Amino acid sequence: MLDPGKNYMTRDGFPVRIVATDAKGRFPVVGLVDMDDAEYTRQWTSEGKSDLRDYVRTNYDLVEARKEASHA
């Protein structure tokens, strides 16, 4: 479960602004991914996964933000 008090980013380093954690469906977490020139909407599971399959790890999964996030 994501901690609303923490900052997150995608696994590949793009900052994410969480805007909701209670959306209906299998992806209740809604956020905006800051990709320099624009923000893109994306949804995740309660655990921050962008794919429902537990064994799949993607660059869009959420991880806790480092102090200085920089995308790869």
GIBEL-V545671 format. One record per backbone hydrogen bond with DSSP energy under -0.5 kcal/mol. NH is the residue of the N-H (numbers start at 0). CO is the residue of the C=O. If there is no record, write none. Layout:
# GIBEL-V545671
nh & co
NH & CO
NH & CO
This chain:
# GIBEL-V545671
nh & co
1 & 45
3 & 1
5 & 2
7 & 15
8 & 62
9 & 13
10 & 58
10 & 60
11 & 58
12 & 9
15 & 7
16 & 31
17 & 15
18 & 29
19 & 29
22 & 27
28 & 43
29 & 19
29 & 27
30 & 41
31 & 16
32 & 30
32 & 39
33 & 14
33 & 31
34 & 32
34 & 37
36 & 34
39 & 32
41 & 30
43 & 28
44 & 48
47 & 44
53 & 51
55 & 52
60 & 57
61 & 47
62 & 8
64 & 6
68 & 66
71 & 11
